[in-house]
Amino acid sequence: MVLSKVKKGVNVKILSFDKGLKHKTIMTGLGILPGDAIQVIAPSFLGSPLTLKLTDGETVALRLSEACLINVEELN
């Protein structure tokens, strides 16, 4: 599954970045790392960014074009 398809309130684990993601250093700088658990706080609405809560409690927004290049798995 890709991050852009995750629904509000769902916790996921980041598995990997797709090869098409050009800004991997920006992702790691934001704290979005493979192996981390994150939660989708607010889904994209009419093209606006996806809002995520990281494991350290930080909140970040991510473009859908980038979120669709991040592979995740749902956590129970």
Secondary structure as GFF3:
##gff-version 3
##sequence-region A 1 76
A	DSSP	three_ten_helix	3	5	.	.	.	ID=ss1
A	DSSP	beta_strand	11	17	.	.	.	ID=ss2
A	DSSP	alpha_helix	24	30	.	.	.	ID=ss3
A	DSSP	beta_strand	37	42	.	.	.	ID=ss4
A	DSSP	beta_strand	50	53	.	.	.	ID=ss5
A	DSSP	beta_strand	59	62	.	.	.	ID=ss6
A	DSSP	alpha_helix	64	67	.	.	.	ID=ss7
A	DSSP	beta_strand	70	74	.	.	.	ID=ss8
###
